[in-house]
Amino acid sequence: MEPTPRDVHIDAALTDFSIAYIQDATNFVADRVFPRVPVRHMTDKYWIFDKNDYRRDDAVKKRAQGQAAPRSGFRLSQDSYSADSWWTEIPISDLLTRNADPAIQLDQIATEVVTQRMLIRRERLFASEFFTTGVWGTDVVGGTDFTVWSDYASDPQKNIDTAKEAILVETGRMPNKLTVGYKVHNALKRHPSIKDLYKYTSAESITEAMIANALELEEYIVAKASYSSNQEGAAAVEGFITGNNALLTVSDNAQSIMQPSAGAVFDWSELNGVSNFGVGIDQYYDQKTKDDIIRGEFAFDMKVTGADLGYFFSGAIA
């Protein structure tokens, strides 16, 4: 009897292939919608110039000989931020490190897991602070205040124009950015009114840049991040973080002084090892347990800085 393939080979883990469910960093939008403002202290204040002082002409009078020009002024107020710190860590026992196969780079894996968890937490904080009702100058509800965009009898361009007008007349600023949940994006890219604009000019599928152009916006951002809301050991409950919503804003990408922005992310800049994503990763050794500890931390305050510069579409699709 001849030996079988199993008789002449002992199974071992592959060194050049594995499965890891790592979300692409572009799925997360918490650092793209509003400017990130590096701050040296965890708490501080910032100036707010009174909006109405910029929007009146009552002190401008026709000049009369011998009379002084009418005088007026401007008012200032203050608001503050408070950057809360969040962190998590994963211990790696030296027993595991010494016994691991070459394909299992434990330090790298732990760093990736920590980073993913931090990005998910930040995205969820973004959604709870900005992608919700009750925080912006105007909230409208799909099916009540406008026809949901998944209904092809709807007119998303008209709805966006209405939102632009509302912000522009109240603030003098033209909204420049629309952020939508992934399912909302799928409805918009298939919407006949948007597809119709390109039927003679492009055979390609509708892209994000094309939708931005159709809606006359500088930027159109699709939030794709998803997460599992269950506790460890329980059955997974999956869902998109930003839901079926859309947010139109005036967003100052350049983070410049004397320019309004609907929101800002005040990043505490004193953390060590902060990545481009605003997550600080460090590693230390626990002598007592003989564990290498991979730790992630960030500290920020996500703050609405101009409620009248935002317009929120709740339940934009069915």
C-alpha positions in Angstrom: 0.0 0.0 0.0 1.4 3.4 -1.0 1.6 6.3 1.4 -1.0 9.0 1.1 -0.2 12.7 0.7 -1.1 13.2 4.4 1.4 10.5 5.3 4.3 12.4 3.8 3.4 15.9 4.9 2.8 17.5 8.3 0.5 20.5 8.1 1.9 23.8 9.2 0.7 27.4 9.0 1.5 29.3 5.8 4.0 32.0 6.2 2.8 34.2 3.3 -1.0 34.1 3.8 -3.5 34.8 6.5 -7.0 36.4 7.0 -7.5 39.6 9.0 -10.5 41.8 8.8 -8.8 45.2 8.7 -10.9 48.1 7.4 -9.3 50.4 5.0 -8.4 53.7 6.6 -10.4 55.6 3.9 -13.6 54.1 5.4 -13.3 56.4 8.3 -14.2 60.1 7.8 -13.9 61.6 11.3 -10.7 63.4 10.3 -11.9 64.6 6.9 -15.2 66.4 7.5 -14.0 69.2 9.8 -10.5 70.7 10.4 -8.3 69.1 13.0 -7.0 71.8 15.3 -3.8 70.8 17.2 -3.9 72.2 20.8 -1.2 72.2 23.4 -3.5 72.0 26.4 -6.4 69.6 27.0 -8.7 72.5 27.9 -8.7 76.1 26.6 -10.9 78.8 25.1 -11.3 80.3 21.6 -12.8 83.6 20.4 -16.1 84.0 18.6 -16.9 87.1 16.7 -20.5 88.1 16.7 -22.2 87.0 13.5 -24.7 89.8 13.3 -22.0 92.5 13.5 -20.8 91.2 10.1 -24.2 91.2 8.6 -25.6 94.7 9.2 -25.2 97.9 7.3 -27.1 100.2 9.7 -24.0 102.2 10.5 -23.3 103.1 6.9 -24.8 106.5 6.2 -24.7 109.0 3.3 -21.9 111.5 4.0 -23.0 115.0 5.0 -20.6 117.9 5.0 -19.3 118.8 8.5 -20.6 115.6 10.1 -18.5 112.7 11.3 -19.0 109.2 10.0 -21.4 107.1 12.1 -19.5 104.7 14.4 -20.1 101.2 15.3 -18.1 98.3 16.6 -18.0 94.5 17.0 -18.5 92.1 19.8 -16.5 89.1 21.0 -17.5 86.1 23.1 -15.7 82.9 24.1 -16.3 79.2 24.0 -14.1 76.4 25.3 -13.1 72.9 24.4 -12.2 69.9 26.6 -10.1 67.2 25.0 -11.0 63.9 26.7 -8.4 61.1 26.6 -9.4 57.6 25.4 -7.1 54.5 25.4 -6.9 50.8 25.2 -4.1 48.2 25.3 -3.3 44.6 24.4 -0.9 42.5 26.5 1.4 40.0 24.7 2.9 37.3 26.9 6.5 36.4 26.3 5.3 32.8 26.3 3.3 33.6 23.2 6.1 35.5 21.6 8.6 32.7 22.0 6.2 30.1 20.7 4.7 31.9 17.8 5.1 30.8 14.2 7.0 33.1 11.9 3.8 34.3 10.2 2.4 35.5 13.5 4.0 38.9 14.1 2.3 39.5 17.4 3.5 43.1 17.9 2.3 44.1 14.5 -1.0 42.3 14.9 -1.7 43.9 18.3 -0.8 47.4 16.9 -3.3 46.9 14.0 -6.0 45.7 16.3 -5.5 48.6 18.7 -5.5 51.1 15.9 -8.7 49.7 14.3 -10.5 49.8 17.7 -9.4 53.4 18.2 -10.5 54.4 14.8 -13.9 52.8 15.3 -14.3 54.5 18.6 -13.4 57.9 17.1 -15.8 57.4 14.2 -18.6 56.5 16.7 -17.9 59.6 18.7 -18.0 61.6 15.4 -21.4 60.1 14.6 -22.8 60.8 18.0 -21.6 64.4 18.1 -22.2 65.5 14.5 -24.3 62.9 12.6 -27.4 63.3 14.7 -30.4 65.5 15.2 -30.7 68.4 17.7 -27.2 69.9 17.1 -27.5 71.7 13.8 -29.3 74.8 12.7 -31.8 72.8 10.6 -32.9 69.1 10.8 -35.1 67.6 8.2 -36.5 64.1 8.3 -36.9 61.8 5.2 -40.4 60.9 4.5 -41.8 63.8 6.5 -39.9 66.9 5.4 -38.6 65.6 2.0 -39.0 62.5 -0.2 -36.4 60.0 0.7 -33.6 59.7 -2.0 -34.1 56.0 -2.4 -37.5 56.9 -3.9 -36.6 57.9 -7.5 -39.5 60.4 -7.6 -37.4 62.4 -5.1 -35.3 65.4 -6.0 -32.0 65.3 -4.0 -30.5 68.2 -6.0 -33.5 70.4 -5.0 -33.2 69.3 -1.4 -29.5 70.2 -1.3 -30.2 73.5 -3.0 -32.8 74.3 -0.3 -30.3 73.5 2.4 -27.7 75.7 0.7 -30.1 78.6 0.6 -31.0 78.2 4.2 -27.3 78.3 5.3 -26.3 81.0 2.8 -29.1 83.4 3.8 -28.4 83.0 7.5 -24.6 83.1 7.5 -23.5 84.5 4.1 -21.4 81.3 3.6 -21.9 78.8 0.9 -21.9 75.2 2.1 -19.0 73.2 0.5 -19.2 69.7 1.8 -21.7 66.9 1.9 -21.1 63.8 4.1 -23.3 60.8 3.6 -23.6 57.2 4.9 -22.6 54.5 2.5 -26.2 53.4 1.8 -27.2 57.0 1.0 -24.3 57.1 -1.5 -25.6 53.9 -3.2 -29.0 55.5 -3.6 -27.6 58.8 -5.0 -25.3 57.2 -7.5 -28.2 55.3 -8.9 -30.7 58.2 -8.8 -32.1 59.0 -12.3 -31.7 62.8 -11.8 -28.0 62.4 -11.2 -27.4 59.7 -13.8 -29.2 61.8 -16.4 -26.6 64.6 -16.1 -23.9 62.2 -17.4 -25.8 60.1 -19.9 -24.3 61.9 -22.9 -20.8 62.5 -21.4 -19.7 59.4 -19.6 -20.2 55.7 -19.9 -18.6 55.1 -16.5 -20.4 54.4 -13.3 -21.3 57.4 -11.2 -18.3 58.3 -9.0 -18.1 60.3 -5.8 -16.4 63.2 -7.7 -19.3 63.1 -10.3 -21.9 63.4 -7.5 -20.0 66.3 -6.0 -20.0 68.0 -9.4 -23.7 67.3 -9.8 -24.5 68.8 -6.5 -22.1 71.8 -7.0 -20.0 71.0 -4.0 -16.3 71.1 -3.3 -16.3 67.8 -1.6 -18.6 64.8 -1.3 -17.5 62.3 1.4 -18.8 58.8 1.9 -18.6 57.3 5.4 -18.1 53.6 4.9 -16.9 52.5 8.3 -18.8 49.7 10.0 -18.5 48.0 13.4 -19.8 45.2 15.6 -21.8 46.5 18.6 -21.7 43.3 20.6 -19.6 42.6 23.7 -16.7 40.2 23.5 -18.0 36.6 23.3 -21.5 37.5 22.2 -23.0 37.1 18.7 -21.8 39.7 16.3 -24.2 42.6 15.5 -22.9 44.5 12.5 -23.9 47.9 11.2 -22.7 51.1 9.5 -21.6 53.7 12.0 -23.2 56.8 10.4 -26.5 55.2 9.4 -28.8 56.4 6.6 -28.1 60.1 7.1 -26.4 63.1 5.3 -24.9 66.3 6.6 -24.3 69.5 4.6 -21.8 71.8 6.1 -19.5 74.8 5.7 -16.2 73.3 6.5 -12.9 75.2 6.7 -10.4 72.7 5.4 -7.5 75.0 5.8 -8.3 75.6 9.6 -7.6 79.3 9.2 -8.3 82.2 11.6 -11.3 84.4 10.9 -13.0 81.7 8.8 -16.1 80.0 10.1 -16.5 76.2 10.2 -19.5 74.2 11.3 -17.3 72.0 13.4 -13.8 71.4 14.6 -11.8 68.6 16.2 -9.5 69.9 18.9 -6.6 67.4 19.0 -4.3 67.4 22.0 -0.9 67.4 20.4 1.2 66.4 23.4 0.7 62.6 23.0 3.7 60.5 21.9 3.8 58.6 18.7 0.7 60.1 17.1 0.0 58.8 13.6 -1.6 60.6 10.7 -4.9 59.3 12.0 -4.5 61.1 15.4 -3.9 57.8 17.3 -0.8 57.6 19.6 0.7 54.1 19.8 3.3 53.1 22.3 4.8 49.9 23.7 6.1 49.1 27.2 7.1 46.0 29.2 5.3 44.8 32.3 8.1 43.3 34.4 5.6 41.7 36.8 3.7 39.7 34.2 6.4 39.6 31.5 4.1 41.0 28.9 4.8 43.4 26.1 1.9 45.9 26.2 0.7 47.6 23.0 -1.2 50.7 23.9 -3.3 53.2 21.9 -4.5 56.6 23.0 -6.0 59.8 21.6 -7.4 62.9 23.2 -9.7 65.4 21.4 -12.9 67.3 21.6 -15.2 67.0 18.6 -17.2 70.2 18.8 -20.0 72.0 16.9 -18.5 75.5 16.4 -21.2 76.9 14.1 -24.6 75.1 14.3 -26.1 77.5 11.7 -23.4 76.3 9.3 -24.9 72.7 9.2 -28.0 71.2 7.7 -28.8 67.6 8.7 -30.8 65.1 6.6 -32.1 62.4 9.0 -33.2 59.2 7.4 -32.2 60.3 3.9 -33.2 56.9 2.5 -35.8 54.4 3.5 
